Amino acid sequence: MTDTTNNNNVPHDQTTSTNGHLQDKLVKDSIAHNQSISAQAQARQSPPPTKASETVKKDSSHPFDTNDFTKVQDLPTGAPQGQQTTMPNNNTNNDSLNKPINNTVSSSANNQIPKQTLFNQRDDINNPHTPDTDGNEETHFGYKTVNKAEKQARVADVFTSVAKKYDIMNDLMSFGIHRLWKRYAISLSGVRSGQHVLDIAGGTGDLAKVFSREVGRNGHVVLSDINAAMLEVGRERLINAGCNNVDFVLANAETLAPFDDESFDLVTISFGLRNVTDKDAALKAMYRVLKPGGRLLILEFSKPVFEPLSKAYDLYSFTALPMMGKIIANDSESYQYLAESIRMHPDQQTLKQMMQQAGFENCDYHNLTAGIVAVHRGFKA
């Protein structure tokens, strides 16, 4: 009987010896690799001392160490995505995105120095809405009415609570259909090898994982989220998947402060826009960071176009979702908010008009599952 596994007329002893050498090499390589990983882990656990001015205090709303996320200075010099430590402080642009917020520079006795804001990789998640900037102006948090200055913290509490169960709950709530929605959105992205992609509010990294493969070793993906708990889940997941062309950056969708103008070929936001306090500001920021000819893709819950389905969907959303949240995640209130936030989000035509007002051209949308979800698309000229 012929041995088809060794048909090169190599003596058996020689084959055994060769296999032995290969095994030894594989074992040595594995040991070296493990030692390298251990050394990196130890280095991360014992970071170099920082100046007192650079020390970041942890609080209950940000339980994870933001040192784990990508720092602007760690990116390659001249990175195409244009991340930088500070935003320019010139006043040539009167756009609301460049207005100074929060930080007050000290003034002398005789001269009042105007406010300036210096953004860095941690400051960029600062809330742009404060009593000073917005007064008592109100907005919605689900069906509740709250001051604009409060909404960001409330949303942060929701997603910090649901982060660990987020993927499981998505599968349960949508019966797995969310995967098809995301696959269709990716098919409309036009992403190509070598491109640079920003996935805003990317959370656990469903889209970023696919984009990492599609852009290849010459491309780059930035997974950003305002919530450290969500970003930590996405970071762990993508690193375990071997995605070595992805950076993980805490960023506020309303400012996208770490990113320079005209930095990305594609910007995406999936099931995140409805949680943003000022959606118009976020759309303008997305337009700013896109390259000319770049594309914005928004995947979001929308308004069902079939009235009987809309009523059934409402019944499901306000009964089953909180119940599943209670049973699976021990948190019914967060899923009650998520259901309410979907109803408060602009419908398809309204969001299209908002995109056009932000400067996007050739805007369109595609209804999925009879309009329960819609993919909006726009281009920067």
C-alpha positions in Angstrom: 0.0 0.0 0.0 1.4 3.4 -1.0 1.9 6.0 1.7 0.5 9.2 0.0 1.7 11.4 2.8 5.4 10.9 1.8 5.9 10.4 -1.9 9.2 12.2 -2.4 11.4 9.0 -1.9 12.9 10.5 1.3 14.1 7.8 3.7 11.9 7.3 6.7 14.6 8.1 9.3 15.5 11.3 7.5 11.8 12.3 7.4 11.5 11.6 11.1 14.6 13.7 11.8 13.3 16.5 9.7 10.0 16.5 11.5 11.8 16.5 14.8 13.7 19.6 13.8 10.6 21.3 12.7 8.8 20.5 16.0 11.8 21.7 18.0 11.7 25.0 16.0 8.0 25.4 16.5 8.3 24.8 20.2 11.2 27.4 20.5 9.2 29.9 18.4 6.2 29.4 20.6 8.2 29.9 23.8 9.8 33.0 22.4 6.4 34.4 21.4 4.9 33.7 24.8 7.9 35.4 26.5 7.5 38.4 24.3 3.8 38.7 25.2 4.6 38.3 28.9 7.2 41.1 28.7 4.7 43.4 27.0 2.0 42.6 29.6 4.5 43.3 32.4 5.5 46.6 30.7 1.8 47.6 30.5 1.2 46.8 34.1 4.2 48.9 35.2 4.0 52.1 33.1 6.7 54.7 33.4 6.0 57.4 36.0 4.2 60.4 34.6 4.3 64.0 35.6 1.7 65.2 38.1 0.1 67.3 35.5 -0.4 64.3 33.2 -2.0 62.1 35.9 -5.5 61.1 35.0 -7.9 60.5 37.9 -10.4 57.6 37.5 -14.0 58.0 38.5 -17.0 55.7 38.6 -18.2 56.6 35.2 -14.9 55.6 33.6 -13.7 52.4 35.4 -11.2 51.5 32.8 -7.7 52.9 32.5 -7.7 55.1 29.4 -3.9 54.4 29.2 -5.0 51.1 27.5 -6.3 53.0 24.5 -4.3 54.4 21.6 -2.5 57.7 22.3 -2.1 60.2 19.6 1.7 60.3 20.1 1.9 56.5 19.7 0.6 56.6 16.1 3.1 56.7 13.2 4.4 60.2 12.4 2.2 61.7 9.6 -0.4 59.0 10.0 -2.9 59.5 7.2 -5.8 59.7 9.7 -4.2 62.9 11.0 -4.6 62.3 14.7 -3.0 65.1 16.8 -2.7 66.1 20.4 -4.3 69.5 20.1 -6.9 71.2 17.9 -5.7 74.4 16.2 -6.6 77.5 18.2 -7.0 79.9 15.3 -10.2 81.8 14.9 -10.4 81.8 11.2 -13.3 79.3 11.2 -16.4 80.5 12.9 -18.0 77.1 12.7 -19.5 76.0 16.0 -17.2 73.0 16.2 -14.2 75.4 16.8 -15.9 77.4 19.5 -14.0 77.3 22.8 -15.7 75.2 25.5 -15.2 74.3 29.1 -11.6 75.4 29.9 -11.0 79.0 31.1 -7.6 80.5 30.8 -6.5 82.6 33.8 -6.8 86.3 33.3 -4.8 89.2 34.6 -6.2 92.0 36.7 -6.6 94.4 33.7 -7.0 92.1 30.7 -9.6 89.4 30.3 -8.1 86.6 28.2 -10.7 84.8 26.1 -11.5 81.1 26.7 -9.5 78.6 24.8 -9.9 74.8 24.7 -6.9 72.5 24.2 -8.1 69.0 23.3 -6.0 65.9 23.8 -6.6 62.2 23.7 -8.5 62.3 27.0 -10.0 65.8 26.9 -11.8 65.0 23.7 -14.5 63.1 25.6 -15.3 66.2 27.6 -18.9 67.2 27.4 -19.3 70.1 25.0 -22.6 71.0 26.7 -22.3 72.8 30.0 -24.5 75.3 31.9 -22.1 77.9 30.6 -22.5 77.0 26.9 -26.1 75.9 26.9 -27.7 77.3 30.0 -30.8 75.4 30.9 -31.5 74.3 27.3 -33.2 71.0 27.3 -33.1 67.8 25.1 -34.6 64.4 25.3 -33.2 61.3 27.1 -35.5 58.7 25.8 -38.9 60.0 26.7 -37.6 62.1 29.5 -36.6 65.8 29.2 -33.2 66.7 30.7 -30.7 69.6 30.4 -28.3 69.2 27.5 -25.4 69.2 30.0 -26.8 66.0 31.6 -27.5 63.8 28.7 -23.9 62.7 27.9 -23.4 61.4 31.4 -26.7 59.6 31.4 -26.0 57.9 28.1 -22.5 56.9 29.5 -24.2 55.2 32.4 -26.4 53.2 30.1 -23.6 51.9 28.0 -21.2 51.3 30.9 -24.0 49.1 32.3 -24.7 47.1 29.2 -21.2 46.8 27.7 -20.4 43.2 28.8 -23.7 41.9 27.6 -24.1 44.1 24.6 -23.3 41.6 21.9 -25.5 38.9 23.5 -28.4 41.2 23.8 -28.0 42.4 20.2 -28.4 38.8 19.0 -31.4 38.2 21.3 -33.2 41.5 20.6 -32.8 41.3 16.8 -33.0 37.5 16.5 -29.5 37.8 14.9 -30.8 40.0 12.1 -28.5 42.8 13.2 -25.6 40.9 11.6 -27.4 41.0 8.2 -28.1 44.7 8.6 -24.4 45.3 9.3 -23.3 43.1 6.4 -25.5 45.1 4.0 -24.2 48.4 5.3 -20.6 47.2 4.7 -21.6 46.2 1.2 -22.6 49.9 0.6 -19.3 51.3 2.1 -17.2 50.9 -1.0 -14.2 50.2 1.3 -11.0 49.2 -0.6 -7.5 48.0 0.2 -5.2 50.7 1.5 -8.0 53.1 2.7 -8.4 54.7 6.1 -11.6 54.2 8.0 -13.1 55.8 11.1 -15.8 53.8 12.9 -17.5 56.2 15.3 -19.3 54.8 18.4 -18.0 51.5 17.2 -18.3 49.8 20.6 -17.6 46.1 20.4 -16.1 46.4 16.9 -18.4 44.5 14.6 -17.8 46.8 11.6 -14.2 47.6 12.5 -13.3 43.9 12.4 -14.5 43.5 8.8 -12.9 46.8 7.8 -9.6 45.7 9.2 -9.6 42.8 6.8 -10.9 44.8 3.8 -8.3 47.6 4.0 -5.4 45.2 4.5 -1.9 45.9 5.8 -1.6 49.1 3.8 -4.9 50.5 5.2 -5.8 51.6 8.7 -9.0 51.5 10.9 -9.7 53.6 13.9 -12.4 52.3 16.3 -13.6 55.2 18.4 -16.2 55.4 21.1 -17.0 57.9 23.8 -17.5 55.1 26.4 -14.5 53.5 27.9 -16.3 50.3 28.9 -17.6 49.7 25.3 -14.2 50.5 23.8 -12.5 48.1 26.1 -14.8 45.3 25.0 -14.1 46.1 21.3 -10.3 46.4 21.9 -10.1 43.0 23.6 -12.2 41.4 20.9 -10.2 42.8 17.9 -6.8 42.2 19.4 -7.8 38.6 20.1 -8.9 38.4 16.4 -5.4 39.5 15.3 -6.5 42.9 13.9 -3.1 44.6 14.0 -4.1 47.6 11.8 -6.7 49.0 14.2 -6.3 51.8 16.8 -8.7 52.4 19.6 -9.4 56.0 20.5 -11.8 57.6 23.0 -13.5 60.3 21.1 -16.7 62.4 21.2 -18.7 62.2 18.0 -19.8 65.8 18.3 -16.2 67.1 17.9 -14.0 64.2 16.8 -11.3 66.3 18.3 -8.3 63.9 17.9 -8.7 63.8 14.2 -7.5 66.3 11.6 -9.4 67.6 8.7 -9.8 65.4 5.6 -8.3 62.3 7.3 -10.5 59.4 6.3 -11.8 57.8 3.1 -14.8 56.3 5.0 -16.6 57.3 8.2 -19.2 55.0 9.7 -21.5 55.1 12.7 -23.6 52.1 13.5 -26.5 52.4 16.0 -24.8 55.3 17.8 -26.1 58.5 16.2 -29.4 58.4 18.1 -27.5 58.7 21.4 -25.6 61.9 20.4 -26.8 65.1 22.1 -26.3 67.3 19.1 -26.6 65.3 15.9 -26.1 68.3 13.7 -22.7 69.0 15.3 -21.7 65.4 14.9 -22.6 65.3 11.2 -20.5 68.5 10.7 -17.6 66.8 12.5 -17.9 63.7 10.3 -17.9 66.0 7.2 -14.8 67.7 8.4 -12.7 64.6 8.9 -13.7 63.0 5.6 -11.4 63.4 2.6 -12.9 65.0 -0.6 -14.7 62.1 -2.3 -15.1 60.3 1.0 -18.2 58.6 2.1 -20.3 58.7 5.3 -22.4 55.6 6.2 -25.0 55.7 9.0 -26.7 52.5 10.1 -29.5 53.3 12.6 -32.9 52.3 13.7 -35.6 54.3 11.9 -39.3 54.5 11.2 -41.1 51.4 9.9 -42.9 52.1 6.7 -45.7 49.5 7.2 -48.2 50.7 9.9 -49.2 47.2 11.3 -45.6 46.3 11.6 -44.9 49.6 13.4 -47.6 48.8 16.1 -46.2 45.3 16.6 -42.7 46.6 16.8 -43.7 49.2 19.5 -45.4 46.4 21.5 -42.2 44.3 21.3 -39.9 47.1 22.0 -41.6 48.3 25.2 -42.4 44.9 26.7 -39.9 42.3 25.5 -36.8 44.4 25.4 -36.9 45.6 29.0 -37.9 42.1 30.1 -34.9 40.6 28.3 -32.7 43.3 29.7 -33.8 42.4 33.2 -33.3 38.6 32.7 -30.0 38.7 30.7 -28.3 41.9 31.8 -30.1 42.6 35.1 -30.9 46.0 33.8 -34.3 46.8 32.5 -34.0 50.6 32.7 -31.2 50.8 30.2 -33.1 48.8 27.6 -36.2 50.9 28.3 -34.1 53.9 27.4 -32.8 52.2 24.2 -36.4 51.5 23.1 -37.4 55.1 23.8 -34.3 56.5 22.1 -35.2 54.7 18.9 -38.6 56.4 18.8 -37.0 59.8 19.4 -34.5 59.5 16.5 -35.3 61.4 13.3 -37.1 59.4 10.5 -35.4 58.6 7.2 -36.3 61.7 5.3 -35.4 64.1 8.2 -32.0 62.5 8.7 -31.3 62.7 5.0 -32.1 66.5 5.1 -29.8 66.9 8.2 -27.0 65.2 6.2 -27.5 67.6 3.3 -27.5 70.6 5.7 -24.1 69.4 7.0 -22.7 69.5 3.5 -23.1 66.0 2.2 -24.1 65.4 -1.4 -25.9 62.6 -3.3 -27.5 61.5 0.0 -29.8 58.5 0.0 -31.1 55.8 2.3 -32.0 52.2 2.1 -34.7 50.7 4.3 -34.1 47.3 5.9 -36.7 45.1 7.4 -39.5 47.4 6.3 -37.8 50.5 7.7 -37.1 49.2 11.2 -33.5 50.0 10.3 -32.1 52.3 7.5 -28.7 52.8 6.0 -28.0 56.4 5.1 -25.2 57.3 2.8 -23.7 60.7 1.8 -20.5 61.9 0.0 -18.2 64.8 0.5 -17.5 66.6 -2.8 
